[in-house]
Amino acid sequence: MTKVVLGFSGGVDSAVSAELLKQQGFQVLGLYLDNAGEAECLAAREAAERRGIDLEVLDVHRQLEELVCRPFAACYLRGETPNPCIICNPSLKFKSLLDYADEAGAEFIATGHYARSKNGQIYKGLPSNDQSYMLCRLTGEQAQRLILPLGNYEKAQVRAMAAEMGLPSAHKPDSMEICFIPDKDYVRWLESRGPIPPEGDFIFHGRTVGRHEGIHRYTVGQRRPGLIDGRKVYISRIDPVGNNIELALWEELFKTEITARDFSWLSEPPGAPIRASVRVRHTKWENPACTVYPQGDSVRIGCDEPVRAPAAGQSAVLYDGERLLGGGFIVRDKIPDSE
């Protein structure tokens, strides 16, 4: 029987994934990445035991701090807006799955992401809950061995399947967005780790219009409360060198040119410009066609239609139709020489 190592938390997605993989004839081995407390670990063990799954528990507190928490915090202190899952997936989560698969003699790895995988390629899931964006920086080997059992389902369908299977997780709440910040207060989490950026100026059309509380508290595209000259204003750029935050009107947030650094391609990088579509945040409504110009390990992206407030540190993710091509980290329009 072919073995598959499944990222198993005991939640509804991983529990249903386990049952679907069993139905397909796989021997399912579970891997729980322990980055929380004893209660969560015990719940995962009990869920695996109920489903007859051998569960390996891997303590990843140290790796999480080094590979995810530190880079995540550093991005915010630079005035960027990181996505922790995109940082974690290739370097920690999927690497751990693949390492354990090799150790256990398993041919495949699997997760409960809502995306599709086929022949070493990754494709969008259903529009209502597509998570392919989060997988944009997986390596070719990780994608080649990946099975995504939930790719053709919506979340509501998965919950209904869990209820039919009698799984206790059928009505369990969805997992938290940032697993290492349980209360979702990332500002307090950052401030608990050490020195933070000081207060500075809000700048609107070249003039100072107020004071901000530290660049780590803000992100590009966020509305600033109140009106200036009778208009709503939004954060358009964060300058970590000058410690200033630039404001703009809504219509000034839209960009047609984006540069993404450290771009990771799932397949062989193109040697010439290509046509694709791009997503600049984990939303479902912005995915314009574009022309992509490879520039070493970076890409310059020219969008056919403007995208709203591409934020430094977020990922620009490229698609060829439904197929995921890869992703890189958005850089600022004008990067100071000292950065």
Secondary structure, DSSP 8 states (H G I E B T S, - for coil): --EEEEE--SSHHHHHHHHHHHHTT-EEEEEEEE-S-HHHHHHHHHHHHHTT-EEEEEE-HHHHIIIIIHHHHHHHHTT----HHHHHIIIIIHHHHHHHHHHHT-SEEE---SEEEETTEEEE--TTT--GGGGTT--HHHHHTEE-TTTT--HHHHHHHHHHTT-GGGG-----SSTT-TT--HHHHHHTSS-----EEEEETTEEEEEES-GGG--TT-EEEEEETTEEEEEEEEETTTTEEEEE-GGGSEEEEEEEEEEEESS---SS-EEEEEESSS-SS---EEEEEEETTEEEEEEEEEEE---TTSEEEEEETTEEEEEEEE--SS--TT-
